[in-house]
Amino acid sequence: MTEPTRVHVPLGERAYDILIGENLLESAGERLVTMFPGRRFGIVTDSEVATAQLPRLARSLDAAGARHAAIVVPNGESTKSMTRLNEVVEGLLEARLERGDIVLALGGGVIGDLAGFAAAVTRRGMDFVQIPTSLLAQVDSSVGGKTGINSPHGKNLIGAFHQPKLVLADITALATLPPRQFAAGYAEVVKYGLIDDEDFFFWLEASQPEIFAGGPARAAAIARACEAKTRFVLADEKETGVRALLNLGHTFGHALESATGYSDRLLHGEGVSIGMVLAHGFSAQLGLAPSQDTGRVEAHLRRSGLPTRLGDIPGELPGTDHLMDAIAQDKKVVRGALTFILTRGIGQSFIEKNVDPAAVRAYLEQMR
């Protein structure tokens, strides 16, 4: 069996590895029992992943003699709620999992965020392992320790920083993803090139067909994205500074997710895709970036099967007032002042504080 690619996250006593490779679920039991001898495991997953991937993990744990219990919640962004958090916490307690046992987050970004937050608060803090099964989770949400749930006031407003003990990114699991889900995850891969790595974006433009087809470029793209995410986490673990750059496109994207009720009308990565185009277009309108870069970014995302404009979202959107209210609740807002990740061109993003709300409102009106 080919050894997985290893990306190390050197956070002192909280350091951990990201392992990227094929069929890691089949070897997970042996790996986890070796790493956590004598522990029991609480698997948190969703209804779709429970069908596709849970049996693989359960067989692996059984073969290694590990005791485990599973908690299955519904699939979808609406699962990141206080109701489902309570369900997971009570499920861990009902399974008599102790503080020294391990929570396994098996699923996409929703499950990683929900299970990680449940681990952070159950018995005042349990260790957990991320086992991301979507591209979005493998390249973004499983790395860095951000966990949480949504509020009616906005996305990811309730949560905690809680680093995993290990990340197992089994790229074999991606074969079962619907094309729309894979494309949504790819938006987060593109993001790393647009933030500060122009060469990576150019490589993605050339390698995109192979990444989508499942060739060697897929694992290479995932590893490079994880390395980029790790670099930002090490520089700014609690997102008080430069780590905010990872939110390129997210301020607009989260507002659009709120406007669509966190439903299947708009997946998170799709919101990020539209948001990144909007961020480049807004930057160009402010005279900060060349307008041709917006077109280049939009063209690549559209070739990847992603929405890039407000008009691509099915159904009717609420008015600009609703979008502005959601933007005002963004977690980067400081004392009421809007903060956006803007850009001077591909690979040249920066944090801009005190952005004029009137300019944002006018731009959104123009884009509708």
Stockholm file with secondary structure:
# STOCKHOLM 1.0

chainA/1-368         MTEPTRVHVPLGERAYDILIGENLLESAGERLVTMFPGRRFGIVTDSEVATAQLPRLARSLDAAGARHAAIVVPNGESTKSMTRLNEVVEGLLEARLERGDIVLALGGGVIGDLAGFAAAVTRRGMDFVQIPTSLLAQVDSSVGGKTGINSPHGKNLIGAFHQPKLVLADITALATLPPRQFAAGYAEVVKYGLIDDEDFFFWLEASQPEIFAGGPARAAAIARACEAKTRFVLADEKETGVRALLNLGHTFGHALESATGYSDRLLHGEGVSIGMVLAHGFSAQLGLAPSQDTGRVEAHLRRSGLPTRLGDIPGELPGTDHLMDAIAQDKKVVRGALTFILTRGIGQSFIEKNVDPAAVRAYLEQMR
#=GR chainA/1-368 SS CCCCEEEEECCGGGCEEEEEETTHHHHHHHHHHHHSTTCCEEEEEEHHHHHHTHHHHHHHHHHTTCCEEEEEECSSGGGSSHHHHHHHHHHHHHTTCCTTSEEEEEESHHHHHHHHHHHHHGGGCCEEEEEECSHHIIIIITSSCEEEEEETTEEEEEEEECCCSEEEEEGGGGGGSCHHHHHHHHHHHHHHHHHHCHHHHHHHHHHHHHHHHTSHHHHHHHHHHHHHHHHHHHHCTTSSSGGGGGGTTHHHHHHHHHHTTTSTTSCHHHHHHHHHHHHHHHHHHTTSSCHHHHHHHHHHHHHTTCCCSGGGSSSCCCCHHHHHHHHHTCTTCBTTBEEEEEESSTTCEEEEEEECHHHHHHHHHHHC
#=GC SS_cons         CCCCEEEEECCGGGCEEEEEETTHHHHHHHHHHHHSTTCCEEEEEEHHHHHHTHHHHHHHHHHTTCCEEEEEECSSGGGSSHHHHHHHHHHHHHTTCCTTSEEEEEESHHHHHHHHHHHHHGGGCCEEEEEECSHHIIIIITSSCEEEEEETTEEEEEEEECCCSEEEEEGGGGGGSCHHHHHHHHHHHHHHHHHHCHHHHHHHHHHHHHHHHTSHHHHHHHHHHHHHHHHHHHHCTTSSSGGGGGGTTHHHHHHHHHHTTTSTTSCHHHHHHHHHHHHHHHHHHTTSSCHHHHHHHHHHHHHTTCCCSGGGSSSCCCCHHHHHHHHHTCTTCBTTBEEEEEESSTTCEEEEEEECHHHHHHHHHHHC
//
